[in-house]
Amino acid sequence: MNWRDYQSMQRVAEVGERFVSYMGEGTGDPVILIHGIPTWGYLWHRLIPMLAKQNRVLAPDLIGFGYSDKSDCFDRSIARQAEMIDAWMEKVGIERAHIVAHDIGGGIALRLATCFPHRVNKLCVMNTVCYDSWPIEAMLQFGHPETRRKVSASTAVTMLKQALKQGFATSPHDEMLDGLLAPYATEVGKLSLVRNAAALNTNLTTEISPLLARIEAATLIVWGEDDVFQPLKYGERLVRDIPGARLVRVKDARHFVMLDQPDEVAGHVSTFLGE
């Protein structure tokens, strides 16, 4: 599925003063897919058809990301994003769901599991931020306010495409990279992404580290073994700290494990959710 077709299938929900764009497909127990930075719900386009065979799959764009609200001057931190997911679930009538998440989406998922445990049925995080593993230097630099003034949207997208390539085990098609970055190819989108990067805060994962031992949700940790952004050692640490958690190491995969090895990842997730 190309990104334009994906975006045309999104719906919109008003959540307080903001709005959230999201994809929904399938029937059954709800599964919420949470993306990271600098992507959006399209990150999951290869997994959605496979997971939707047995579940109702929903993939929201975080506020400030994708085709959700990108107006300026609001909090985009992972703490606020977790609150937004909680409020969005209330808005669309989902009391409890399986949560599958990646990158900063994983940091949001860990906050949901520790701070909003009533919302989480099963938990799956992939190559997630955690502890003090983040932000990576490239995102710190992108989040500097001068980026808004000195770098055009087209230049920013070119820079990000080069950075994202490091997150794949094999060279991704330009069409896929264009799709992942499409919402940020305008000046409005660029500014929003700069604000998103500026909101990255390692304190918001370190502060919940002591709470990981309280997670009651069954937890699967999926990790592309060759990740250069979030090394495998962090997945190994999570599996020690979360009671009963299981770690699946995926070979020939880096940070974007669900795009490097979509069939294998979908198989692991489907089996876990069906247990």
MARLUMKE-763475 format. One record per residue (C-alpha): residue number from 0; residue in one letter; x, y, z. Coordinates in pm, 1 decimal. Example, Ala and Ser with C-alpha at 12.3 -4.5 7.8 and 13.67 -1.06 7.14 Angstrom:
2
+-----+-----+----------+----------+----------+
!   n ! res !        u !        v !        w !
+-----+-----+----------+----------+----------+
!   0 !   A !   1230.0 !   -450.0 !    780.0 !
!   1 !   S !   1367.0 !   -106.0 !    714.0 !
+-----+-----+----------+----------+----------+
This chain:
275
+-----+-----+----------+----------+----------+
!   n ! res !        u !        v !        w !
+-----+-----+----------+----------+----------+
!   0 !   M !      0.0 !      0.0 !      0.0 !
!   1 !   N !    140.4 !    341.3 !    -88.9 !
!   2 !   W !    118.6 !    623.7 !    162.7 !
!   3 !   R !   -147.2 !    818.7 !    -26.0 !
!   4 !   D !   -384.6 !    522.8 !    -24.5 !
!   5 !   Y !   -311.5 !    470.6 !    343.6 !
!   6 !   Q !   -375.0 !    835.5 !    428.9 !
!   7 !   S !   -703.0 !    835.8 !    237.0 !
!   8 !   M !   -828.0 !    560.0 !    469.3 !
!   9 !   Q !   -760.3 !    753.9 !    787.6 !
!  10 !   R !  -1039.3 !    886.2 !   1006.8 !
!  11 !   V !  -1030.5 !   1182.6 !   1243.6 !
!  12 !   A !  -1132.9 !   1204.9 !   1609.1 !
!  13 !   E !  -1144.1 !   1526.6 !   1810.1 !
!  14 !   V !   -970.6 !   1479.2 !   2145.4 !
!  15 !   G !  -1005.5 !   1786.9 !   2362.9 !
!  16 !   E !   -848.9 !   2079.8 !   2179.3 !
!  17 !   R !   -660.4 !   1853.3 !   1939.0 !
!  18 !   F !   -752.7 !   1607.5 !   1665.6 !
!  19 !   V !   -610.9 !   1262.7 !   1597.7 !
!  20 !   S !   -595.6 !   1091.4 !   1258.6 !
!  21 !   Y !   -602.8 !    714.5 !   1270.2 !
!  22 !   M !   -640.1 !    403.6 !   1058.1 !
!  23 !   G !   -880.3 !    126.1 !   1154.6 !
!  24 !   E !   -922.2 !   -219.0 !    998.2 !
!  25 !   G !  -1050.9 !   -563.3 !   1095.1 !
!  26 !   T !  -1269.3 !   -700.2 !   1374.0 !
!  27 !   G !  -1204.3 !   -871.4 !   1705.0 !
!  28 !   D !  -1007.2 !   -769.8 !   2010.0 !
!  29 !   P !   -861.7 !   -420.4 !   1956.6 !
!  30 !   V !   -490.9 !   -377.4 !   1888.7 !
!  31 !   I !   -340.2 !    -28.2 !   1892.1 !
!  32 !   L !    -19.1 !     30.1 !   1694.9 !
!  33 !   I !    192.9 !    325.7 !   1808.6 !
!  34 !   H !    466.7 !    463.5 !   1584.2 !
!  35 !   G !    783.6 !    654.7 !   1673.7 !
!  36 !   I !    980.6 !    953.7 !   1546.5 !
!  37 !   P !   1003.5 !   1067.6 !   1268.1 !
!  38 !   T !    736.4 !    837.2 !   1127.6 !
!  39 !   W !    356.3 !    812.1 !   1149.2 !
!  40 !   G !     90.8 !    541.4 !   1128.8 !
!  41 !   Y !    206.5 !    442.9 !    779.6 !
!  42 !   L !    501.8 !    273.7 !    952.9 !
!  43 !   W !    268.7 !    -20.9 !   1015.2 !
!  44 !   H !    127.4 !    -59.8 !    663.3 !
!  45 !   R !    287.7 !   -402.3 !    610.2 !
!  46 !   L !    167.7 !   -543.2 !    942.5 !
!  47 !   I !   -188.4 !   -408.7 !    947.0 !
!  48 !   P !   -336.0 !   -649.5 !    684.8 !
!  49 !   M !   -181.5 !   -950.0 !    861.5 !
!  50 !   L !   -284.9 !   -849.7 !   1213.4 !
!  51 !   A !   -634.0 !   -747.4 !   1096.5 !
!  52 !   K !   -710.1 !  -1109.5 !   1005.5 !
!  53 !   Q !   -785.0 !  -1180.1 !   1371.6 !
!  54 !   N !   -806.5 !   -840.2 !   1542.2 !
!  55 !   R !   -948.2 !   -491.7 !   1512.9 !
!  56 !   V !   -632.1 !   -293.8 !   1437.0 !
!  57 !   L !   -605.9 !     80.1 !   1495.2 !
!  58 !   A !   -301.7 !    294.0 !   1419.0 !
!  59 !   P !   -322.4 !    655.3 !   1543.9 !
!  60 !   D !    -86.3 !    932.5 !   1441.0 !
!  61 !   L !     52.9 !   1086.8 !   1758.6 !
!  62 !   I !    -29.3 !   1453.6 !   1807.0 !
!  63 !   G !    221.3 !   1663.4 !   1613.6 !
!  64 !   F !    291.6 !   1368.0 !   1383.0 !
!  65 !   G !    153.4 !   1238.0 !   1054.7 !
!  66 !   Y !   -186.7 !   1383.7 !    976.3 !
!  67 !   S !   -290.1 !   1454.0 !   1334.9 !
!  68 !   D !   -292.7 !   1807.6 !   1476.5 !
!  69 !   K !     32.0 !   1984.9 !   1383.0 !
!  70 !   S !    -50.5 !   2330.8 !   1513.0 !
!  71 !   D !    221.9 !   2493.1 !   1720.4 !
!  72 !   C !    262.1 !   2559.5 !   2091.4 !
!  73 !   F !    152.8 !   2242.8 !   2271.0 !
!  74 !   D !    324.8 !   1966.1 !   2465.3 !
!  75 !   R !    440.2 !   1674.4 !   2247.2 !
!  76 !   S !    631.1 !   1479.7 !   2514.9 !
!  77 !   I !    576.9 !   1106.0 !   2554.6 !
!  78 !   A !    399.9 !   1176.9 !   2885.4 !
!  79 !   R !    147.4 !   1394.8 !   2702.5 !
!  80 !   Q !    121.6 !   1144.0 !   2418.8 !
!  81 !   A !     31.7 !    868.4 !   2667.2 !
!  82 !   E !   -241.4 !   1091.1 !   2806.8 !
!  83 !   M !   -359.8 !   1155.1 !   2451.7 !
!  84 !   I !   -380.0 !    781.1 !   2375.3 !
!  85 !   D !   -584.1 !    733.9 !   2692.5 !
!  86 !   A !   -823.0 !   1015.1 !   2593.1 !
!  87 !   W !   -840.9 !    897.5 !   2230.6 !
!  88 !   M !   -931.1 !    544.8 !   2343.4 !
!  89 !   E !  -1213.8 !    694.2 !   2547.1 !
!  90 !   K !  -1327.6 !    896.7 !   2245.9 !
!  91 !   V !  -1341.2 !    600.6 !   2006.6 !
!  92 !   G !  -1496.8 !    368.3 !   2264.0 !
!  93 !   I !  -1207.4 !    134.7 !   2342.4 !
!  94 !   E !  -1182.7 !     46.8 !   2709.6 !
!  95 !   R !   -882.8 !   -183.5 !   2686.8 !
!  96 !   A !   -653.5 !   -295.8 !   2404.1 !
!  97 !   H !   -340.2 !   -483.5 !   2313.1 !
!  98 !   I !    -64.4 !   -226.6 !   2260.3 !
!  99 !   V !    205.8 !   -278.0 !   1996.2 !
! 100 !   A !    461.1 !      0.8 !   1972.1 !
! 101 !   H !    798.0 !    107.9 !   1829.2 !
! 102 !   D !   1069.2 !    363.0 !   1911.4 !
! 103 !   I !    921.7 !    653.1 !   2115.7 !
! 104 !   G !    587.3 !    478.8 !   2067.7 !
! 105 !   G !    736.8 !    206.0 !   2284.4 !
! 106 !   G !    822.9 !    464.0 !   2547.4 !
! 107 !   I !    460.0 !    576.3 !   2535.3 !
! 108 !   A !    344.6 !    214.9 !   2563.4 !
! 109 !   L !    562.5 !    158.3 !   2870.0 !
! 110 !   R !    406.9 !    467.5 !   3029.7 !
! 111 !   L !     61.0 !    334.5 !   2946.0 !
! 112 !   A !    145.5 !     -1.0 !   3105.3 !
! 113 !   T !    278.1 !    165.2 !   3422.0 !
! 114 !   C !     57.2 !    475.5 !   3452.8 !
! 115 !   F !   -263.6 !    362.3 !   3274.8 !
! 116 !   P !   -254.2 !    -16.7 !   3331.9 !
! 117 !   H !   -632.4 !    -46.6 !   3296.2 !
! 118 !   R !   -590.2 !     42.6 !   2925.8 !
! 119 !   V !   -340.3 !   -232.3 !   2843.8 !
! 120 !   N !   -431.7 !   -593.8 !   2776.9 !
! 121 !   K !   -111.4 !   -735.0 !   2623.8 !
! 122 !   L !    200.6 !   -530.5 !   2554.2 !
! 123 !   C !    448.5 !   -564.3 !   2266.9 !
! 124 !   V !    734.1 !   -318.4 !   2217.1 !
! 125 !   M !    979.9 !   -320.4 !   1927.4 !
! 126 !   N !   1322.7 !   -156.7 !   1931.7 !
! 127 !   T !   1185.3 !     84.8 !   2184.4 !
! 128 !   V !   1330.5 !    381.6 !   2367.1 !
! 129 !   C !   1373.6 !    306.8 !   2736.8 !
! 130 !   Y !   1589.0 !    396.0 !   3035.6 !
! 131 !   D !   1849.2 !    646.8 !   2908.4 !
! 132 !   S !   1883.5 !    495.3 !   2559.6 !
! 133 !   W !   1761.3 !    811.1 !   2386.9 !
! 134 !   P !   1730.6 !   1067.3 !   2227.4 !
! 135 !   I !   1982.6 !    985.6 !   1957.2 !
! 136 !   E !   2214.0 !   1269.4 !   1857.7 !
! 137 !   A !   2053.8 !   1326.1 !   1516.7 !
! 138 !   M !   1714.5 !   1394.2 !   1676.5 !
! 139 !   L !   1867.1 !   1623.7 !   1937.3 !
! 140 !   Q !   2023.2 !   1829.9 !   1660.0 !
! 141 !   F !   1702.7 !   1832.8 !   1455.9 !
! 142 !   G !   1509.7 !   1958.3 !   1758.5 !
! 143 !   H !   1719.8 !   2272.6 !   1795.3 !
! 144 !   P !   1503.7 !   2582.8 !   1730.6 !
! 145 !   E !   1752.0 !   2709.7 !   1471.2 !
! 146 !   T !   1659.3 !   2414.3 !   1248.7 !
! 147 !   R !   1326.2 !   2584.0 !   1186.7 !
! 148 !   R !   1496.3 !   2897.8 !   1059.2 !
! 149 !   K !   1800.7 !   2757.2 !    880.8 !
! 150 !   V !   1676.0 !   2437.5 !    715.2 !
! 151 !   S !   1402.8 !   2424.3 !    450.6 !
! 152 !   A !   1142.4 !   2149.0 !    449.2 !
! 153 !   S !   1292.7 !   1987.1 !    138.0 !
! 154 !   T !   1642.3 !   1990.8 !    288.9 !
! 155 !   A !   1510.3 !   1852.2 !    616.8 !
! 156 !   V !   1342.7 !   1560.9 !    438.2 !
! 157 !   T !   1662.7 !   1485.8 !    244.8 !
! 158 !   M !   1861.6 !   1483.4 !    570.5 !
! 159 !   L !   1607.0 !   1260.7 !    741.9 !
! 160 !   K !   1600.8 !   1014.2 !    452.8 !
! 161 !   Q !   1974.9 !    966.2 !    485.7 !
! 162 !   A !   1943.3 !    917.0 !    861.0 !
! 163 !   L !   1655.0 !    669.6 !    827.9 !
! 164 !   K !   1850.7 !    450.4 !    587.5 !
! 165 !   Q !   2075.6 !    354.8 !    878.4 !
! 166 !   G !   1770.3 !    201.1 !   1045.1 !
! 167 !   F !   1721.7 !    -64.7 !    774.4 !
! 168 !   A !   1916.7 !   -386.2 !    723.0 !
! 169 !   T !   1896.3 !   -342.9 !    345.0 !
! 170 !   S !   1852.2 !    -25.9 !    142.3 !
! 171 !   P !   1484.2 !     74.5 !    150.0 !
! 172 !   H !   1302.8 !    193.7 !   -160.1 !
! 173 !   D !   1283.7 !    570.7 !   -196.3 !
! 174 !   E !    905.6 !    535.5 !   -228.4 !
! 175 !   M !    888.0 !    391.0 !    123.5 !
! 176 !   L !   1111.5 !    661.8 !    269.6 !
! 177 !   D !    907.2 !    928.5 !     92.3 !
! 178 !   G !    593.9 !    777.4 !    245.2 !
! 179 !   L !    735.6 !    767.3 !    597.9 !
! 180 !   L !    834.7 !   1133.4 !    573.3 !
! 181 !   A !    547.2 !   1266.5 !    358.3 !
! 182 !   P !    370.1 !   1457.1 !    640.2 !
! 183 !   Y !    686.2 !   1657.6 !    708.8 !
! 184 !   A !    762.0 !   1770.3 !    354.3 !
! 185 !   T !    589.3 !   2107.6 !    403.5 !
! 186 !   E !    703.0 !   2399.4 !    619.2 !
! 187 !   V !    417.1 !   2330.2 !    861.8 !
! 188 !   G !    515.5 !   1964.4 !    880.1 !
! 189 !   K !    883.5 !   2047.3 !    922.6 !
! 190 !   L !    814.1 !   2285.3 !   1210.7 !
! 191 !   S !    592.5 !   2028.4 !   1378.8 !
! 192 !   L !    864.2 !   1764.4 !   1353.3 !
! 193 !   V !   1121.6 !   2008.2 !   1494.0 !
! 194 !   R !    889.5 !   2061.6 !   1792.1 !
! 195 !   N !    843.2 !   1684.4 !   1825.9 !
! 196 !   A !   1219.2 !   1634.2 !   1835.4 !
! 197 !   A !   1259.1 !   1914.0 !   2089.4 !
! 198 !   A !   1012.4 !   1732.4 !   2318.7 !
! 199 !   L !   1225.7 !   1416.0 !   2346.4 !
! 200 !   N !   1313.7 !   1377.2 !   2713.6 !
! 201 !   T !   1502.2 !   1084.0 !   2861.8 !
! 202 !   N !   1368.7 !   1169.0 !   3209.7 !
! 203 !   L !   1027.7 !   1040.0 !   3100.8 !
! 204 !   T !   1161.4 !    686.1 !   3062.5 !
! 205 !   T !   1413.5 !    688.3 !   3345.4 !
! 206 !   E !   1145.1 !    796.2 !   3592.7 !
! 207 !   I !    932.9 !    488.7 !   3520.4 !
! 208 !   S !   1223.8 !    242.7 !   3534.3 !
! 209 !   P !   1140.3 !    147.0 !   3896.6 !
! 210 !   L !    778.5 !     85.5 !   3789.3 !
! 211 !   L !    856.3 !   -171.6 !   3518.8 !
! 212 !   A !    856.0 !   -449.7 !   3778.6 !
! 213 !   R !    487.7 !   -371.1 !   3844.8 !
! 214 !   I !    371.5 !   -432.6 !   3486.8 !
! 215 !   E !    109.0 !   -706.2 !   3494.1 !
! 216 !   A !     35.2 !   -719.3 !   3120.7 !
! 217 !   A !    182.9 !  -1013.6 !   2931.5 !
! 218 !   T !    478.9 !   -860.0 !   2748.5 !
! 219 !   L !    662.4 !   -945.9 !   2426.7 !
! 220 !   I !    977.6 !   -758.7 !   2330.5 !
! 221 !   V !   1073.2 !   -779.3 !   1962.1 !
! 222 !   W !   1413.6 !   -647.3 !   1861.3 !
! 223 !   G !   1597.0 !   -615.6 !   1531.3 !
! 224 !   E !   1935.9 !   -750.9 !   1636.5 !
! 225 !   D !   2144.8 !   -505.1 !   1437.8 !
! 226 !   D !   1979.0 !   -181.6 !   1550.8 !
! 227 !   V !   2226.9 !    109.0 !   1543.6 !
! 228 !   F !   1984.6 !    349.6 !   1715.6 !
! 229 !   Q !   1854.9 !    137.5 !   2006.0 !
! 230 !   P !   2103.0 !   -143.8 !   2077.4 !
! 231 !   L !   1982.4 !   -490.8 !   2167.8 !
! 232 !   K !   2118.8 !   -457.8 !   2522.5 !
! 233 !   Y !   1820.8 !   -239.0 !   2610.2 !
! 234 !   G !   1576.7 !   -508.9 !   2502.7 !
! 235 !   E !   1771.5 !   -756.9 !   2713.0 !
! 236 !   R !   1746.2 !   -521.2 !   3010.0 !
! 237 !   L !   1371.8 !   -479.2 !   2964.8 !
! 238 !   V !   1314.7 !   -853.3 !   2963.6 !
! 239 !   R !   1492.0 !   -873.7 !   3299.8 !
! 240 !   D !   1290.3 !   -589.3 !   3451.5 !
! 241 !   I !    936.7 !   -669.8 !   3329.1 !
! 242 !   P !    792.9 !   -979.6 !   3501.0 !
! 243 !   G !    740.4 !  -1269.7 !   3262.2 !
! 244 !   A !    849.7 !  -1073.5 !   2955.2 !
! 245 !   R !    983.5 !  -1262.5 !   2653.6 !
! 246 !   L !   1243.9 !  -1134.5 !   2408.4 !
! 247 !   V !   1245.9 !  -1226.3 !   2039.8 !
! 248 !   R !   1563.4 !  -1136.9 !   1852.8 !
! 249 !   V !   1505.3 !  -1083.0 !   1480.5 !
! 250 !   K !   1801.0 !  -1148.8 !   1252.4 !
! 251 !   D !   1878.5 !   -938.7 !    945.5 !
! 252 !   A !   1685.1 !   -647.5 !   1093.1 !
! 253 !   R !   1774.9 !   -309.9 !   1235.2 !
! 254 !   H !   1562.3 !    -39.1 !   1394.0 !
! 255 !   F !   1267.9 !    -69.6 !   1154.1 !
! 256 !   V !   1223.9 !   -437.7 !   1228.3 !
! 257 !   M !    860.3 !   -445.5 !   1110.8 !
! 258 !   L !    971.0 !   -326.1 !    765.8 !
! 259 !   D !   1289.9 !   -532.4 !    741.3 !
! 260 !   Q !   1114.2 !   -858.2 !    835.8 !
! 261 !   P !    737.0 !   -796.4 !    819.7 !
! 262 !   D !    625.0 !  -1158.8 !    785.4 !
! 263 !   E !    836.7 !  -1281.1 !   1076.3 !
! 264 !   V !    737.8 !   -989.4 !   1300.8 !
! 265 !   A !    366.7 !  -1028.0 !   1217.1 !
! 266 !   G !    393.7 !  -1397.5 !   1295.1 !
! 267 !   H !    547.7 !  -1334.7 !   1636.1 !
! 268 !   V !    291.8 !  -1067.1 !   1722.8 !
! 269 !   S !     -8.3 !  -1268.6 !   1596.8 !
! 270 !   T !     97.8 !  -1575.5 !   1794.0 !
! 271 !   F !    152.3 !  -1368.7 !   2107.2 !
! 272 !   L !   -185.1 !  -1195.9 !   2081.8 !
! 273 !   G !   -361.2 !  -1525.0 !   2013.4 !
! 274 !   E !   -214.8 !  -1708.6 !   2313.0 !
+-----+-----+----------+----------+----------+
